[in-house]
Amino acid sequence: MKRSICGIDCDKCELNTTCSGCAESGGRPFGGECMLAKCDREGKRICDMKAKLIEEFNALNIDDMEEVTELYALRGSFVNLEYDLPGTKKIKFWDDDRIYLGNQLCKKGSDRCYGLTADENYLLVCEYGENGSDPEIIVYKKR
């Protein structure tokens, strides 16, 4: 039986068949590092880290974004959208195999959503349509 570090029920996870297990892999279930496992290894409390990130996201004061109340462990490939930047081709900001903290929130008065992603160094808030279509960066900042 696989064991998680952050409390996710591995038996109920849809990635169970492709994941090597967080505890068994030393916090690298897909090959890339899990920021929750790293926090745990450093002796920090995961709930304190999540609370700090929630505070940072809410402090951005994005008018039509719901209040952030929870962040979830998400595989990078789920949140790693491609963005068009001026003068460049499409760019991705995250590693598909790392585990980040994030959430999806409805944009008030719109059929679009906000995607929130964070690691130890950066916060990203993007806006996108159905299934991640037409993503736009709202905030990308160093923590």
C-alpha positions as CSV (number, residue, x, y, z in Angstrom):
1,M,0.0,0.0,0.0
2,K,1.3,3.4,-1.0
3,R,1.6,6.1,1.7
4,S,1.4,9.9,1.3
5,I,3.3,12.5,3.3
6,C,0.6,15.1,3.1
7,G,-2.4,13.0,4.0
8,I,-3.8,12.3,0.5
9,D,-5.6,8.9,0.4
10,C,-3.5,7.1,-2.2
11,D,-6.1,4.4,-2.7
12,K,-8.7,7.0,-3.9
13,C,-6.3,9.1,-6.0
14,E,-6.9,8.9,-9.8
15,L,-3.1,8.9,-10.3
16,N,-2.6,5.8,-8.2
17,T,-1.5,3.6,-11.1
18,T,1.2,6.0,-12.4
19,C,2.4,7.3,-9.0
20,S,5.3,5.5,-7.2
21,G,4.1,6.7,-3.8
22,C,5.2,9.8,-2.0
23,A,6.7,8.2,1.1
24,E,8.2,5.3,-0.9
25,S,9.8,7.7,-3.5
26,G,11.2,10.2,-0.9
27,G,8.8,12.9,-1.9
28,R,9.3,12.4,-5.7
29,P,6.2,10.4,-6.8
30,F,6.5,11.3,-10.5
31,G,10.2,12.0,-10.5
32,G,10.0,15.7,-9.7
33,E,10.1,17.0,-6.1
34,C,6.9,17.5,-4.1
35,M,7.0,20.8,-2.2
36,L,4.9,19.3,0.6
37,A,7.5,16.5,1.1
38,K,10.3,19.1,1.0
39,C,8.5,21.1,3.7
40,D,8.1,18.0,5.8
41,R,11.8,17.0,5.4
42,E,12.8,20.4,6.5
43,G,10.8,20.0,9.7
44,K,8.2,22.6,8.8
45,R,4.5,22.2,9.2
46,I,2.7,21.7,6.0
47,C,-0.4,23.4,7.4
48,D,1.7,26.5,8.2
49,M,3.1,26.6,4.7
50,K,-0.4,26.3,3.1
51,A,-1.8,29.0,5.4
52,K,1.0,31.4,4.4
53,L,0.4,30.7,0.7
54,I,-3.3,31.3,1.1
55,E,-2.6,34.6,2.8
56,E,-0.3,35.6,-0.1
57,F,-2.8,34.7,-2.8
58,N,-5.6,36.6,-0.9
59,A,-3.3,39.6,-0.5
60,L,-3.1,40.0,-4.3
61,N,-6.6,41.5,-4.0
62,I,-7.9,40.4,-7.4
63,D,-11.3,41.9,-7.6
64,D,-13.3,39.2,-9.2
65,M,-11.6,36.2,-7.7
66,E,-13.2,34.3,-4.8
67,E,-11.4,34.2,-1.5
68,V,-8.8,31.4,-1.4
69,T,-9.6,29.1,1.5
70,E,-7.8,25.9,0.4
71,L,-4.8,24.8,-1.7
72,Y,-4.4,21.2,-3.0
73,A,-1.4,19.2,-4.0
74,L,-1.4,19.1,-7.8
75,R,0.9,17.4,-10.3
76,G,2.6,19.9,-12.5
77,S,1.2,18.4,-15.7
78,F,-2.3,19.4,-14.5
79,V,-1.4,23.1,-14.0
80,N,1.3,23.6,-16.5
81,L,-0.5,25.6,-19.2
82,E,1.2,27.2,-22.2
83,Y,1.1,31.0,-22.4
84,D,1.7,33.2,-25.3
85,L,4.2,35.9,-24.4
86,P,5.1,38.9,-26.6
87,G,7.9,38.1,-29.0
88,T,8.2,34.5,-28.0
89,K,6.6,31.2,-28.7
90,K,4.5,29.5,-26.1
91,I,6.1,29.1,-22.7
92,K,5.4,26.9,-19.6
93,F,6.4,27.9,-16.1
94,W,6.2,24.7,-14.1
95,D,7.8,21.2,-14.2
96,D,5.2,18.5,-15.3
97,D,6.6,16.0,-12.8
98,R,6.7,18.2,-9.6
99,I,3.9,18.6,-7.1
100,Y,2.8,22.1,-6.4
101,L,0.0,23.7,-4.3
102,G,-2.9,25.2,-6.2
103,N,-6.6,25.6,-6.7
104,Q,-9.2,26.5,-9.3
105,L,-11.6,29.3,-8.5
106,C,-14.5,30.6,-10.5
107,K,-14.1,34.1,-11.9
108,K,-17.1,36.1,-10.6
109,G,-19.6,37.1,-13.4
110,S,-17.8,35.0,-16.0
111,D,-17.6,31.5,-17.4
112,R,-13.8,31.6,-17.0
113,C,-11.8,30.4,-14.0
114,Y,-8.7,31.4,-12.1
115,G,-5.9,28.9,-11.7
116,L,-3.6,29.4,-8.8
117,T,-0.3,27.6,-8.5
118,A,2.6,28.1,-6.1
119,D,6.0,26.6,-5.3
120,E,8.6,27.7,-2.8
121,N,9.6,30.7,-4.9
122,Y,6.7,31.9,-7.1
123,L,3.0,32.5,-7.2
124,L,1.0,32.3,-10.4
125,V,-2.5,33.3,-11.0
126,C,-3.9,32.8,-14.5
127,E,-7.3,33.0,-16.1
128,Y,-8.6,30.5,-18.6
129,G,-11.6,29.1,-20.3
130,E,-13.0,25.6,-20.4
131,N,-10.4,22.8,-20.1
132,G,-7.6,25.4,-19.7
133,S,-8.3,27.1,-23.1
134,D,-6.9,30.6,-23.8
135,P,-4.9,31.0,-20.6
136,E,-3.7,34.5,-19.6
137,I,-1.3,35.4,-16.9
138,I,-2.8,37.7,-14.3
139,V,0.0,37.6,-11.7
140,Y,3.4,35.9,-11.7
141,K,5.6,37.0,-8.9
142,K,8.5,36.0,-6.8
143,R,7.5,35.2,-3.2
